[in-house]
Amino acid sequence: MISMEMLGKIRRMYFRDKLSLHQIAKRIGLSRNTIRKWVRAPEATQPAYQRCATFNKLSPFHETLEQALKADLFRPKHNRRSANLCWWRWSWYLNREV
């Protein structure tokens, strides 16, 4: 994956230093096609890895967990739910459903 720093170097070499795609590819060690793609891309384009949405056992309870944690913010410290307590409660609930 190409970083923003690398993208800046590529664009600087091409537009300011007037180096060819071949020369840039040799200096940086990327293929000419990759260099060409990033030179032609609009300036605002940032390289990003597109992740697929992943779901786990707690995904259906995401809203409930967030509400519980927000409610804990207003409780005294000794009355808040600990991570261990949350894990035990939710693991019991999940195992009971299976």
C-alpha positions as CSV (number, residue, x, y, z in Angstrom):
1,M,0.0,0.0,0.0
2,I,1.2,3.5,-0.8
3,S,1.4,6.0,2.0
4,M,0.6,9.7,1.8
5,E,4.3,10.5,2.2
6,M,5.1,8.3,-0.8
7,L,2.3,9.9,-2.8
8,G,3.7,13.3,-2.1
9,K,7.2,12.3,-3.3
10,I,5.8,10.8,-6.5
11,R,3.7,13.9,-7.3
12,R,6.7,16.2,-6.4
13,M,9.1,14.3,-8.7
14,Y,6.6,14.3,-11.5
15,F,5.2,17.9,-11.4
16,R,8.0,19.9,-9.8
17,D,11.1,18.0,-10.8
18,K,9.7,17.0,-14.2
19,L,11.0,13.4,-14.0
20,S,9.5,10.8,-16.3
21,L,7.3,7.9,-14.9
22,H,10.2,5.5,-15.8
23,Q,12.7,7.5,-13.7
24,I,10.3,7.8,-10.8
25,A,9.6,4.1,-10.9
26,K,13.3,3.3,-10.8
27,R,14.0,5.6,-7.9
28,I,11.1,4.5,-5.8
29,G,10.9,0.8,-6.8
30,L,7.2,0.8,-7.8
31,S,5.8,-0.2,-11.2
32,R,5.2,2.5,-13.8
33,N,1.5,1.6,-13.8
34,T,1.3,2.4,-10.1
35,I,3.1,5.7,-10.6
36,R,0.9,6.6,-13.5
37,K,-2.2,5.8,-11.5
38,W,-1.3,8.1,-8.6
39,V,-0.1,10.9,-10.9
40,R,-3.4,10.9,-12.8
41,A,-5.5,10.7,-9.6
42,P,-7.0,14.0,-8.4
43,E,-5.0,15.7,-5.7
44,A,-7.6,15.1,-3.0
45,T,-7.5,11.4,-3.5
46,Q,-6.0,9.5,-0.6
47,P,-4.8,5.9,-0.8
48,A,-7.0,3.9,1.4
49,Y,-7.6,0.2,2.1
50,Q,-11.2,-0.7,1.7
51,R,-12.2,-3.1,4.5
52,C,-15.3,-5.3,4.3
53,A,-17.8,-4.9,7.1
54,T,-17.1,-7.6,9.6
55,F,-19.6,-9.0,12.1
56,N,-18.9,-10.8,15.3
57,K,-20.9,-12.3,18.1
58,L,-21.5,-8.9,19.8
59,S,-22.6,-7.1,16.6
60,P,-26.3,-7.5,17.4
61,F,-25.8,-6.0,20.8
62,H,-23.6,-3.1,19.7
63,E,-26.3,-0.4,20.4
64,T,-27.1,-1.9,23.8
65,L,-23.5,-2.0,24.8
66,E,-22.9,1.6,23.8
67,Q,-26.0,2.7,25.8
68,A,-24.7,0.8,28.9
69,L,-21.3,2.4,28.6
70,K,-22.7,5.9,28.1
71,A,-24.9,5.4,31.2
72,D,-21.8,4.3,33.2
73,L,-20.2,7.7,32.5
74,F,-22.6,9.3,34.9
75,R,-22.3,6.7,37.7
76,P,-19.8,6.9,40.5
77,K,-16.6,5.1,39.7
78,H,-17.2,2.3,42.2
79,N,-20.7,1.6,40.6
80,R,-19.5,1.4,37.0
81,R,-19.5,-1.9,35.1
82,S,-16.0,-3.3,34.7
83,A,-14.8,-4.9,31.5
84,N,-14.6,-8.2,33.3
85,L,-18.2,-8.0,34.5
86,C,-19.5,-7.0,31.1
87,W,-17.7,-9.9,29.5
88,W,-19.1,-12.4,32.0
89,R,-22.7,-11.1,31.6
90,W,-22.6,-11.1,27.8
91,S,-20.8,-14.4,27.4
92,W,-23.4,-16.0,29.7
93,Y,-26.2,-14.4,27.6
94,L,-24.6,-15.5,24.3
95,N,-24.0,-19.1,25.5
96,R,-27.5,-19.4,26.8
97,E,-29.0,-18.6,23.3
98,V,-26.8,-21.1,21.5
